[in-house]
Amino acid sequence: MKAFTVFMPVHNTDAYLNEAIESVLKQDYEDFDFLIIDDGSTDKSKEIIMSYSDPRIKFISAPHDYIATLNMGLEVASGEYIAHFDSDDIMPSNRLSIQLDFIRSHPDVDVCGGYIEMFGNINEIITWYPLTHREITNFFLWGSPVVHGTSCIKKEFIIRNNLRYSDDYIYCEDYKLWVDIAKAGGKFANIPETLLQYRCHRAQVSTQ
């Protein structure tokens, strides 16, 4: 079993997709699976994805249903951890190696994330995310304590507790999953390292 399946859902991000894919393929830790699920794109996203022949890539084409696509990712991913990544962002080349070092030294952690660098319409490094499990669970009162695009989720914990993203919480589906993981006894951590270059633009899902 690979340590990671990098899971990237895609919906109409052809303007940024090459850059996103290349950032994953250029990780300094190379032994991972790369699951890409196209969520009913109507632009050139599928064509771009299919132009890559890297054997780590597993491509699935699905009808447009974002929550169903996220849940398919949870089910199909074969790695010990599912490393979530969005198709309009950039993955720093050392993200997976940083998270692997952390999860190997903290085997009790079920979800880990990290800091982000915002770019595009906003340029800022965000470092105020809580780090410890207690700080993270306290932060639920204020918002989502783990950035979805930096998250590594332990697959075994998800399967054992039959957890999924919820259709009732679209646009905050990650927050709901974190709450459900916490209620099931899952342990959280954030790593004080920048694990994502987060692109800010008007077309992204979180602004629609």
FENTA-V860623 format. One record per pair of residues at least 12 apart in sequence whose ideal C-beta (glycine too) atoms are under 7 Angstrom apart, sorted by the first residue. I is the first residue (numbers start at 1). J is the second residue. D is the distance in Angstrom with one decimal. If there is no record, write none. Layout:
BEGIN
I,J,D ; I,J,D
END
This chain:
BEGIN
1,78,6.8 ; 1,79,6.7 ; 1,80,5.7 ; 2,31,6.2 ; 2,32,5.5 ; 2,33,5.2 ; 2,78,6.9 ; 2,79,4.5 ; 3,32,6.9 ; 3,79,6.2 ; 3,80,5.3 ; 3,81,6.3 ; 3,100,5.6 ; 4,32,4.1 ; 4,79,4.7 ; 4,81,5.4 ; 4,83,4.8 ; 4,96,5.8 ; 5,32,6.8 ; 5,33,4.5 ; 5,35,5.3 ; 5,77,3.8 ; 5,78,5.8 ; 5,79,3.5 ; 5,82,5.5 ; 5,83,7.0 ; 6,24,5.5 ; 6,32,5.7 ; 6,34,4.9 ; 6,35,6.9 ; 6,83,4.7 ; 6,85,5.7 ; 7,35,4.8 ; 7,73,4.2 ; 7,77,5.5 ; 7,82,5.3 ; 7,83,6.8 ; 7,84,5.6 ; 7,85,7.0 ; 8,20,6.9 ; 8,36,5.1 ; 8,85,4.9 ; 8,87,5.3 ; 9,37,5.3 ; 9,39,5.3 ; 9,69,4.9 ; 9,70,6.3 ; 9,73,6.5 ; 9,87,6.8 ; 10,36,6.1 ; 10,37,7.0 ; 10,38,4.9 ; 10,39,6.2 ; 10,41,6.1 ; 10,45,5.1 ; 10,49,6.8 ; 10,87,4.4 ; 11,39,4.2 ; 11,40,6.6 ; 11,41,5.5 ; 11,64,6.8 ; 11,66,6.9 ; 12,41,5.0 ; 12,42,6.3 ; 12,43,4.7 ; 12,45,6.2 ; 13,45,6.1 ; 13,87,4.4 ; 13,88,4.7 ; 14,43,4.4 ; 14,44,4.3 ; 14,45,4.8 ; 14,48,5.8 ; 16,87,6.9 ; 16,88,4.4 ; 16,199,6.5 ; 17,45,5.7 ; 17,48,4.8 ; 17,87,5.7 ; 18,48,6.2 ; 19,90,6.1 ; 20,87,5.0 ; 20,88,6.5 ; 20,89,6.2 ; 20,90,6.6 ; 21,52,6.3 ; 23,90,4.6 ; 23,91,4.3 ; 24,85,6.6 ; 24,91,5.4 ; 25,54,5.7 ; 26,93,5.6 ; 27,91,7.0 ; 27,93,5.9 ; 27,95,6.8 ; 27,96,4.9 ; 28,93,5.4 ; 28,94,5.5 ; 28,97,5.4 ; 29,96,4.3 ; 29,97,4.1 ; 29,100,6.0 ; 32,56,6.4 ; 32,79,6.7 ; 32,96,6.3 ; 33,56,5.9 ; 33,58,6.4 ; 33,78,6.1 ; 33,79,5.7 ; 34,56,4.6 ; 34,57,4.8 ; 34,58,6.9 ; 35,58,5.1 ; 35,73,6.2 ; 35,76,6.1 ; 35,77,5.7 ; 36,49,5.5 ; 36,57,6.2 ; 36,59,5.1 ; 37,60,4.7 ; 37,62,5.6 ; 37,69,5.2 ; 37,72,5.9 ; 37,73,5.9 ; 38,61,4.9 ; 38,62,6.5 ; 39,62,6.0 ; 39,64,5.6 ; 39,66,5.7 ; 39,69,4.3 ; 40,62,6.6 ; 40,63,5.0 ; 40,64,2.7 ; 46,61,6.3 ; 60,76,6.9 ; 66,170,6.9 ; 67,165,5.2 ; 67,167,5.0 ; 67,170,6.1 ; 67,173,6.0 ; 70,165,4.5 ; 70,173,6.6 ; 71,164,5.0 ; 71,165,5.4 ; 74,158,5.7 ; 74,164,6.5 ; 77,155,6.1 ; 79,155,6.5 ; 80,155,6.2 ; 81,103,6.4 ; 81,152,4.4 ; 81,153,6.5 ; 81,154,5.8 ; 81,155,6.6 ; 82,152,6.9 ; 82,153,4.8 ; 82,155,5.7 ; 83,96,6.6 ; 83,99,6.9 ; 83,152,4.9 ; 84,148,5.7 ; 84,149,6.1 ; 84,151,4.9 ; 85,149,5.8 ; 86,149,4.8 ; 88,199,4.9 ; 88,201,7.0 ; 88,204,6.0 ; 89,149,5.6 ; 89,196,5.9 ; 89,197,6.1 ; 89,198,5.5 ; 89,199,5.3 ; 90,197,3.9 ; 91,196,6.8 ; 92,194,6.3 ; 92,195,6.5 ; 92,197,6.6 ; 95,195,4.7 ; 98,191,6.3 ; 98,193,5.3 ; 98,195,6.7 ; 99,112,6.2 ; 99,152,5.1 ; 99,191,6.8 ; 102,191,5.3 ; 103,152,6.6 ; 106,189,6.3 ; 108,187,5.2 ; 109,187,5.1 ; 109,188,7.0 ; 109,189,4.8 ; 110,154,4.5 ; 110,157,4.5 ; 110,181,6.4 ; 110,186,4.0 ; 110,187,5.2 ; 111,146,6.1 ; 111,151,6.0 ; 111,153,5.3 ; 111,178,6.9 ; 111,181,6.0 ; 111,186,6.2 ; 111,188,5.0 ; 112,152,5.2 ; 112,189,4.7 ; 112,190,6.8 ; 112,191,6.1 ; 113,146,3.9 ; 113,147,5.3 ; 113,150,4.0 ; 113,151,4.7 ; 113,190,5.0 ; 113,195,6.9 ; 114,150,4.7 ; 114,190,5.7 ; 114,191,4.3 ; 114,193,5.2 ; 114,194,6.8 ; 114,195,3.5 ; 115,127,5.0 ; 115,129,6.3 ; 115,192,6.6 ; 115,193,6.3 ; 115,194,4.7 ; 115,195,6.6 ; 116,147,5.4 ; 116,150,6.4 ; 116,194,6.6 ; 116,196,4.5 ; 116,198,4.6 ; 117,194,5.2 ; 117,197,5.0 ; 117,198,6.7 ; 118,198,5.0 ; 118,200,5.5 ; 119,197,5.9 ; 119,199,6.2 ; 119,200,6.9 ; 120,199,4.8 ; 120,200,4.1 ; 120,201,5.2 ; 121,200,4.2 ; 121,201,6.1 ; 122,200,4.4 ; 125,194,6.4 ; 129,145,6.4 ; 129,147,7.0 ; 129,190,4.8 ; 130,145,5.4 ; 130,190,6.4 ; 131,189,6.6 ; 131,190,5.0 ; 131,192,6.2 ; 132,189,6.8 ; 133,187,5.2 ; 133,188,5.1 ; 133,189,6.4 ; 136,188,4.3 ; 136,190,6.8 ; 137,182,5.6 ; 137,188,6.9 ; 140,179,6.3 ; 144,174,6.1 ; 144,175,4.3 ; 144,178,6.5 ; 145,178,6.9 ; 146,178,5.9 ; 146,188,6.4 ; 146,190,6.4 ; 147,196,6.4 ; 148,174,3.9 ; 149,196,4.9 ; 149,198,6.5 ; 150,195,4.2 ; 150,196,4.8 ; 157,186,5.8 ; 161,184,4.3 ; 163,177,6.6 ; 163,180,5.3 ; 163,181,6.3 ; 163,184,6.7 ; 165,177,5.6 ; 171,206,6.9
END
